[in-house]
């Protein structure tokens, strides 16, 4: 029996101490599944199937896998799907972010451990795309992304609804007493009108766009709605493309470069994308030895206006972006400032791909031009100061302009539980000038850096007509959210960062134009407080929680594990 362990079914042999026997027994069990010798002699394409009953975004995966297999088989390869864990954003406690690295490890190890020549990363929900890219880059076999696609919009009283920007808007109105229970239940049944990811420019849409921008997805794949026939056609084309990538040995390390990530950052800024993308891109890049810093995001952001008119920064939805040309059209508008020589997974350079992109339709109002952008200012701004020595983030495009420069007294909550217990108390001493501060909600303190950074406005102020306040935390915020919210304070409070030293009444100054967030406390006093910080008790005593706590990096480093 010929021993060739480099490709197909004969690679990555189970160790029985006899390689030829390992091949013999593997083929026997493969034939039990129904494969023939002809099929077992073909290149193998793994399909990472992250379907789960606890992940509403991924309910169309059986359709996409069927289309994928058609494309793969048409090129003479053998598709084999396999499961990894799935992270459904609203179904996972305490937060999917805590398990992103676990999913990345699962993806990497299963690609390494099983015989495949290339892999399709089938994801979509917020943390699944970055987790899969992190794992696939570390495994470094030819890989391509295919996402579920966004939901289509629902409607309420003749107005379009989009999860989950409108979820948050209506919830704020409900808390303000402007909507009753019956209205909220009716809206609840119409917010998510189909399978797919959130149909606004939240984290799922953002990460799909950035996978396309960095060259790891076929052009046009990010915005096609989950329920459209075009989504299945895109899946079939992805199946054909992954076989071609195997033939050309287009592993991620050969596709991606610093220029690829700079292109992704440029697109992130132009689409008004999620703040979460900064953490994810940083972690993905590190997997192939590329160091992204907040300075990279700031430098590119300073040069890039917001062009895409989507919620929460604008007014439209992902299906509108798809009809207007999708991410290729956005990149065409950015072409002069992109690295067009960057390689992409279809074997062409970005510039060659963009040569095939037509001008946007004249009737559309979704993709603006650089000469007439949606917002002149950048969408995301990196902040520094004594409150955030390693940086923080604000989504400027979703903030209130009058609060971008603000000085006010701190109102401090020491944990998410403390926030929940006190924020709506009628005796809470708070005005709209206060800066609401949440401590111990970062990677270690959260635990898992939950999306708790969109701190609620106290009911007493909501009912007085206040719709926004400056809010600061070491947590994250959903990409679908809006407001003047400072996030990702690094280092976090739970590891002794200056955020832990803030006390009620301390003046805090936010100056977004000067990229500054400062605690206006004397340096000597701040030093004394820092020396007396008592860290919170650990959340975990065993298992993955202990591994996570001991090895997770801070937000400015991407929140990956230090050993990965």
C-alpha positions in Angstrom: 0.0 0.0 0.0 1.5 3.3 -1.1 2.3 5.6 1.9 1.6 9.3 1.0 0.7 11.2 4.1 0.7 14.7 2.7 -2.8 15.1 1.2 -6.3 13.7 1.3 -7.4 10.8 3.5 -3.8 9.8 4.1 -2.7 12.9 6.0 -2.6 13.4 9.7 -2.7 9.7 10.5 -4.0 8.3 13.8 -1.1 6.9 15.6 -1.3 3.1 15.9 2.5 2.7 15.6 2.1 1.4 12.0 1.4 4.1 9.4 0.3 1.7 6.7 -2.1 0.0 9.1 -3.4 3.5 10.0 -4.3 4.2 6.4 -5.9 0.7 6.0 -8.2 1.0 9.0 -9.1 4.6 8.2 -10.2 3.7 4.7 -12.2 0.8 6.1 -14.1 3.1 8.5 -14.5 5.7 5.7 -16.2 3.0 3.5 -18.5 2.3 6.4 -19.8 5.9 5.9 -20.4 5.0 2.2 -17.3 6.5 0.5 -15.7 4.8 -2.5 -12.0 4.4 -3.3 -12.5 7.1 -6.0 -13.8 9.6 -3.5 -11.1 8.8 -0.9 -8.4 9.6 -3.5 -9.6 13.1 -3.9 -8.5 16.3 -2.0 -10.6 16.8 1.1 -12.3 20.0 1.9 -13.4 20.3 5.6 -16.6 22.3 6.3 -16.7 23.8 9.8 -20.4 23.5 10.6 -21.3 25.7 13.6 -25.0 25.0 13.4 -26.7 24.9 16.9 -30.2 25.0 18.2 -28.9 27.7 20.5 -27.7 29.9 17.6 -30.6 31.6 15.8 -28.2 33.2 13.3 -27.0 29.9 11.8 -30.4 28.2 11.0 -29.8 28.3 7.2 -26.6 26.3 7.4 -28.1 23.1 5.9 -28.9 25.0 2.7 -25.5 26.6 2.6 -23.7 23.3 3.1 -25.7 21.7 0.3 -24.7 24.5 -2.0 -21.1 24.4 -0.8 -20.9 20.7 -1.5 -22.1 21.2 -5.1 -19.3 23.6 -5.7 -16.6 21.4 -4.1 -17.8 18.3 -5.9 -17.9 20.1 -9.2 -14.1 20.7 -8.9 -13.3 17.1 -8.1 -12.7 17.4 -4.3 -14.5 15.6 -1.4 -16.4 17.8 1.1 -16.7 16.6 4.6 -18.4 18.6 7.3 -17.5 18.5 10.9 -18.8 20.3 14.0 -17.2 22.7 16.4 -18.7 24.6 19.3 -21.2 27.4 18.3 -21.6 30.7 20.0 -25.1 32.2 19.9 -24.8 35.8 21.1 -28.0 36.0 23.1 -28.0 32.4 24.4 -24.5 32.2 26.0 -23.8 33.0 29.6 -22.1 35.1 30.8 -21.0 36.3 27.4 -19.9 34.8 24.1 -16.6 36.8 24.3 -15.5 34.6 27.1 -15.7 31.6 24.8 -14.3 33.1 21.6 -10.8 31.8 22.4 -12.2 28.4 23.2 -14.0 28.3 19.8 -10.7 29.4 18.2 -8.9 26.6 19.9 -11.6 24.1 18.9 -11.4 25.3 15.2 -7.6 25.2 15.1 -7.2 21.7 16.7 -9.9 20.1 14.6 -8.4 21.5 11.4 -5.0 20.1 12.5 -6.2 16.8 13.8 -8.4 15.7 10.9 -7.4 14.9 7.3 -8.3 17.9 5.2 -6.4 19.9 2.5 -8.4 23.0 3.0 -11.4 24.3 5.0 -14.5 26.4 4.7 -15.3 28.4 7.8 -19.0 28.5 8.1 -20.0 31.1 10.7 -21.8 34.4 11.1 -22.8 35.3 14.6 -20.6 37.9 16.3 -17.7 35.9 17.8 -17.8 33.0 15.4 -16.1 34.7 12.5 -13.2 36.0 14.5 -12.9 32.8 16.4 -12.8 30.8 13.2 -10.2 33.1 11.6 -8.0 33.0 14.6 -8.0 29.2 14.6 -7.6 28.8 10.8 -4.7 31.3 10.7 -2.9 29.3 13.4 -3.6 26.0 11.6 -2.5 27.7 8.3 -4.3 25.4 5.7 -6.1 27.0 2.8 -9.3 28.5 4.3 -12.2 30.6 3.2 -15.0 32.3 5.1 -18.7 31.8 4.4 -21.2 33.6 6.6 -24.9 33.0 7.3 -25.8 36.5 6.0 -28.0 39.1 7.7 -31.6 38.9 8.5 -34.1 40.9 6.4 -36.0 43.7 8.2 -39.2 43.4 10.1 -41.8 46.1 10.4 -44.0 47.8 13.1 -46.7 50.2 12.2 -45.4 50.7 8.7 -41.8 51.3 9.9 -38.9 48.9 9.3 -37.3 47.2 12.3 -33.7 46.1 12.6 -32.2 43.9 15.3 -30.7 45.0 17.5 -30.4 48.8 17.2 -34.2 49.1 17.3 -34.3 46.6 20.2 -32.3 49.1 22.2 -34.2 52.1 21.0 -37.6 50.6 22.0 -36.2 49.3 25.3 -35.1 52.8 26.2 -38.6 54.1 25.3 -40.1 51.3 27.4 -37.9 52.2 30.4 -38.9 55.8 30.0 -42.6 54.9 30.2 -43.3 55.8 26.6 -44.4 52.2 25.6 -46.6 49.7 27.3 -46.1 45.9 27.7 -48.5 45.1 24.9 -46.6 47.2 22.4 -43.3 45.8 23.5 -44.5 42.2 23.1 -45.8 43.0 19.6 -42.5 44.6 18.6 -40.6 41.7 20.2 -42.3 39.3 17.7 -41.3 41.4 14.7 -37.7 42.5 15.5 -36.1 39.4 14.1 -38.1 38.5 11.0 -35.8 35.7 9.6 -32.8 33.6 10.2 -29.5 35.3 9.9 -27.3 37.8 11.7 -28.3 41.3 12.9 -29.3 43.4 9.8 -27.6 46.6 11.1 -23.9 47.3 11.2 -23.4 45.4 14.4 -20.4 43.1 15.1 -21.6 40.2 12.9 -22.1 42.5 9.9 -18.8 44.2 10.6 -16.7 41.1 10.9 -18.3 39.6 7.8 -17.3 42.9 6.0 -13.8 42.8 7.4 -13.3 39.1 6.4 -14.2 40.2 2.9 -12.0 43.3 3.0 -8.9 41.4 4.2 -9.3 38.9 1.3 -10.6 35.8 3.2 -14.0 35.8 1.6 -15.2 36.0 -2.0 -16.1 39.5 -3.1 -19.7 40.4 -2.3 -20.2 37.8 0.4 -20.7 39.9 3.5 -24.0 41.6 2.8 -26.2 39.1 1.0 -29.3 38.4 3.2 -29.5 34.9 4.7 -32.8 34.1 3.0 -31.9 35.1 -0.6 -31.0 32.8 -3.4 -27.9 34.8 -4.0 -26.6 33.6 -0.6 -26.8 29.9 -1.9 -25.1 30.9 -5.2 -22.4 32.6 -3.2 -22.0 29.4 -1.2 -21.6 27.3 -4.3 -19.0 29.7 -5.7 -17.2 29.5 -2.3 -17.0 25.7 -2.7 -15.4 26.1 -6.1 -13.0 28.7 -4.8 -11.7 26.7 -1.8 -10.6 23.9 -4.2 -8.8 26.4 -6.3 -7.1 27.8 -3.2 -6.0 24.3 -2.3 -4.5 23.8 -5.8 -2.6 27.1 -5.5 -1.7 26.4 -1.8 -3.2 29.7 -0.7 -2.8 29.3 3.0 -3.7 32.3 5.2 -0.1 33.1 5.8 0.3 33.5 2.0 -2.9 35.5 1.6 -2.7 37.9 4.5 -0.2 40.6 5.2 -0.1 43.9 7.2 -1.5 45.5 4.2 -4.5 43.1 4.3 -5.3 44.2 7.8 -4.8 47.9 7.0 -7.4 47.4 4.2 -9.7 45.9 6.8 -9.2 48.8 9.2 -9.9 51.2 6.4 -13.2 49.5 5.6 -14.0 49.3 9.3 -13.8 53.0 9.5 -15.8 53.6 6.3 -18.7 51.4 7.3 -19.0 52.9 10.8 -18.3 49.4 12.1 -18.5 47.9 15.6 -16.0 48.8 18.3 -15.6 45.0 18.9 -13.8 44.7 15.6 -10.7 46.5 17.1 -10.3 43.7 19.6 -11.0 40.9 17.0 -8.8 42.3 14.3 -5.9 42.7 16.8 -6.3 39.1 17.9 -6.6 37.7 14.4 -3.5 39.5 13.2 -1.4 38.3 16.1 -2.1 34.7 15.1 0.3 35.2 12.1 2.7 37.5 13.8 1.3 40.8 12.7 1.1 43.4 15.5 -1.8 45.9 15.3 -1.9 48.7 17.8 -4.5 51.4 18.6 -2.2 53.8 16.8 -2.8 51.8 13.5 -6.6 52.2 14.0 -6.2 55.9 14.9 -3.9 56.7 12.0 -6.2 55.1 9.4 -9.3 56.4 11.1 -8.1 60.0 10.9 -7.9 59.6 7.1 -11.2 57.8 6.6 -14.8 59.3 6.8 -17.9 57.2 7.4 -19.4 56.4 4.0 -22.0 53.7 4.7 -25.4 55.0 5.8 -26.4 52.1 8.0 -27.8 51.9 11.5 -26.7 52.6 14.2 -24.7 55.5 12.5 -27.1 56.0 9.7 -30.6 54.9 8.7 -30.5 51.9 6.4 -30.0 48.1 6.8 -27.7 45.3 5.4 -30.2 44.3 2.7 -30.0 47.8 1.4 -26.2 47.7 1.4 -26.4 44.4 -0.6 -28.7 46.0 -3.2 -26.3 49.0 -3.5 -23.3 46.8 -4.3 -22.1 45.6 -0.9 -18.6 45.8 0.4 -17.0 45.7 -3.1 -18.7 49.0 -3.9 -17.5 50.5 -0.6 -13.9 49.4 -1.4 -14.2 50.7 -4.9 -14.9 54.2 -3.4 -11.9 53.7 -1.1 -9.7 52.3 -3.9 -7.2 55.2 -3.9 -6.4 54.6 -0.2 -6.3 50.8 -0.2 -3.3 48.5 -0.7 -4.6 47.1 -4.0 -1.6 44.7 -4.4 -2.9 42.7 -1.5 -3.6 39.1 -2.3 -7.1 37.6 -1.8 -8.4 34.1 -1.5 -9.6 33.9 -5.1 -5.9 34.2 -6.2 -6.4 37.7 -7.5 -5.1 40.9 -6.0 -7.6 43.3 -4.5 -7.0 45.7 -7.4 -7.9 43.0 -9.9 -11.1 42.3 -8.0 -12.0 45.9 -7.9 -11.6 46.3 -11.7 -14.7 44.1 -12.0 -16.8 46.3 -9.6 -19.2 48.7 -11.3 -20.0 52.2 -10.1 -22.8 52.3 -7.4 -26.3 52.7 -8.8 -27.2 56.4 -9.0 -30.5 55.9 -7.1 -29.0 54.5 -4.0 -28.4 56.5 -0.8 -26.5 53.8 1.2 -22.9 54.1 0.0 -21.7 57.7 0.1 -18.7 59.1 -1.8 -15.5 60.4 -0.2 -16.5 63.9 -1.5 -19.9 63.6 0.1 -19.5 61.3 3.1 -22.1 60.4 5.7 -19.8 61.8 8.4 -16.7 63.8 7.9 -15.3 62.6 11.2 -14.1 59.1 11.7 -16.5 56.5 13.2 -14.2 55.1 15.8 -11.8 57.1 18.0 -9.0 55.7 20.3 -8.7 57.6 23.5 -5.8 57.8 26.0 -5.2 59.5 29.3 -4.5 58.7 33.0 -7.8 56.8 33.1 -6.8 54.6 30.2 -3.0 54.3 30.0 -3.2 51.6 27.3 -6.2 53.1 25.5 -10.0 53.1 25.2 -12.5 53.3 22.4 -15.5 55.5 21.6 -17.8 55.0 18.6 -18.0 58.7 17.6 -20.5 58.1 14.8 -23.0 56.7 17.3 -22.4 59.4 20.0 -24.2 62.7 20.7 -22.1 65.6 19.3 -22.8 67.8 22.3 -21.2 65.2 24.6 -18.0 64.7 22.7 -16.4 67.3 25.0 -17.7 67.0 28.5 -16.6 67.4 32.1 -18.7 66.0 34.9 -18.7 64.2 38.3 -18.4 60.4 38.4 -21.2 58.2 39.5 -19.5 54.9 40.2 -20.8 51.3 40.1 -18.4 48.7 41.3 -19.9 45.8 39.3 -22.6 44.8 36.9 -24.7 43.6 39.8 -24.2 46.9 41.6 -25.3 48.8 38.5 -28.4 46.6 38.1 -29.4 47.0 41.8 -29.0 50.8 42.0 -29.3 52.5 38.6 -33.1 53.0 38.7 -33.4 53.7 42.4 -35.5 56.9 42.8 -33.1 58.3 45.4 -30.1 57.9 43.2 -28.1 61.2 43.2 -27.6 61.7 39.5 -28.0 64.5 36.9 -27.4 64.5 33.2 -24.0 66.1 33.8 -22.8 63.0 35.7 -20.4 60.5 34.0 -21.6 57.0 34.8 -18.7 54.7 35.5 -18.8 50.9 35.6 -15.8 49.1 37.1 -14.9 45.4 37.0 -16.6 44.5 33.7 -13.5 43.8 31.6 -11.9 40.5 30.4 -11.1 39.3 34.0 -13.6 41.3 36.0 -16.7 40.8 33.9 -16.0 37.9 33.5 -15.4 37.8 29.8 -15.7 41.5 29.0 -19.5 41.4 28.4 -21.5 43.9 26.3 -22.5 45.7 29.5 -20.8 49.0 28.4 -24.0 50.3 27.0 -24.9 51.4 30.5 -28.6 52.2 31.0 -29.6 55.8 31.7 -31.4 56.0 35.0 -35.2 55.9 34.6 -35.7 59.2 36.4 -33.6 60.9 33.7 -35.2 59.0 30.8 -38.6 60.1 32.0 -37.3 63.7 32.1 -36.3 63.4 28.4 -32.6 62.7 28.8 -31.6 60.3 26.0 -27.8 60.2 26.3 -25.1 60.6 28.9 -21.3 60.0 29.0 -20.7 56.4 30.2 -17.4 54.8 30.8 -16.4 51.2 31.5 -13.8 48.5 30.8 -16.6 46.4 29.2 -17.6 46.2 25.5 -20.7 47.4 23.7 -22.8 45.7 21.1 -22.0 47.0 17.6 -25.8 47.6 17.3 -25.8 50.1 20.1 -25.5 53.9 20.2 -24.7 56.7 22.6 -21.7 58.5 24.1 -20.0 55.5 25.5 -16.3 55.0 26.3 -15.3 51.4 26.2 -12.4 48.9 26.5 -10.6 50.9 29.3 -7.2 49.3 29.5 -5.9 48.1 31.8 -9.2 47.0 33.4 -10.2 47.7 37.0 -10.0 44.0 38.1 -6.3 43.9 37.4 -5.5 47.2 39.1 -6.1 49.7 36.3 -6.8 53.3 37.2 -10.5 52.8 36.5 -10.6 50.9 39.9 -9.5 54.1 41.7 -12.4 56.3 40.5 -14.7 57.5 43.3 -18.1 59.2 43.3 -17.8 62.9 42.6 -14.4 62.7 40.9 -14.4 64.9 37.9 -13.8 63.1 34.6 -13.1 65.0 31.3 -13.9 63.5 27.9 -12.4 65.3 24.9 -12.9 63.2 21.8 -11.4 65.7 19.5 -8.1 65.5 21.4 -8.5 61.8 21.9 -8.4 62.1 25.7 -10.2 60.7 28.7 -8.9 62.0 32.0 -9.6 61.5 35.7 -9.1 65.0 37.2 -7.4 63.8 40.4 -4.0 64.9 41.7 -1.3 62.4 40.7 -0.2 61.9 44.3 -3.8 61.1 45.4 -4.3 58.8 42.4 -1.1 57.0 43.3 -2.2 56.5 46.9 -5.5 55.1 45.7 -3.8 52.8 43.2 -1.6 51.4 46.0 -4.7 50.5 48.0 -6.8 48.8 45.3 -8.2 45.5 46.4 -8.8 43.1 43.5 -12.2 41.4 43.3 -12.5 37.7 44.2 -11.9 35.3 41.3 -15.1 34.3 39.5 -13.9 30.7 38.9 -12.3 28.0 40.8 -12.0 25.3 38.1 -12.1 24.4 34.5 -12.1 26.7 31.5 -12.9 29.7 33.6 -9.6 29.4 35.5 -7.7 29.0 32.3 -9.4 32.1 30.8 -8.8 34.2 33.9 -5.1 33.3 34.2 -4.2 33.7 30.5 -6.6 36.3 28.8 -4.8 39.4 27.6 -6.1 43.0 28.0 -8.4 44.7 25.4 -5.7 46.6 23.6 -3.9 43.3 22.9 -7.0 41.6 21.5 -8.1 39.5 24.5 -6.5 36.4 23.1 -4.7 33.9 25.4 -1.1 34.8 26.1 0.0 31.2 25.1 -1.7 31.4 21.7 
